[in-house]
């Protein structure tokens, strides 16, 4: 699943002029993509936590409504700050996107969903 999430991160980043993103970043394309892709595993964990909390009967497409917008947001941050987002800020953005997506589930309890998604990344160790 992380490979698919990663692909949609990159797809979302490409909603921008990649030349502009890279000019603002000024550290190399591979490094930028690598930094962005480190969020695929935490996102997969958040998705799993949300599904365990509310089920998977949700309207919409997770890749289009969570992974792709994250890539777009990531590129926005680079364009506006000339740097990748701080990890805590990026994790918070992912949590917001996941909670928003799964809030439409029939049995969604907003507090339980937020707690489940918020604790999902705590188990992830970045190498």
Secondary structure, 3 states (H helix, E strand, C coil): CHHHHHHHHHHHHCCCCHHHHHHHHCCCHHHHHHHHHCCHHHHHHHHHHHHHHHCCCCCCCHHHHHHHHHHHHHHHHHHHHCCCCCHHHHHHHHHHHHHHHHCCCCCCCHHHHHHHHHHHHHHCCCC
